[in-house]
Amino acid sequence: MTVKLNKKAFDHAKHLIGDGKVVKDNRDAWSEHAPDTKDENDFLDKHGHAEYSKWFLGVDDEHPKDQKGHYKFPIGDFRKIHRCGVISAESRAGQYNHDDIRDALKKLLEKIDED
């Protein structure tokens, strides 16, 4: 599996955080705040893969770009970035040695926490 940093999503997340479109929730809230399959499918149907991809900090080249499996490390609910999602993704990226993604998520968390 070749998972790389999705730079477009990283830039999108920085922009949203700068605009205050962030939920400063608790570390363990992601299981409750993460979009479910229905939310993901509804968003894809309305906005397509280009917009969908902006909410995932990783991309997996083993899956085609038009499949949900191509996108890894979600960080928001398709409206706002969630602090708990960033923390969860940072932890998982570290577990799987995706250092570039982990480092990008750390930067996002710092940006969220400085405001």
Secondary structure, DSSP 8 states (H G I E B T S, - for coil): --EEE-HHHHHHHHHHHHTT-EE---GGGHHHHS--HHHHHHHHHHHHHHHHGGGEEEEETTS-TTSGGGEEEE-B-SSSEEHHHHHHHHHHHHHTT-HHHHHHHHHHHHHHHH-
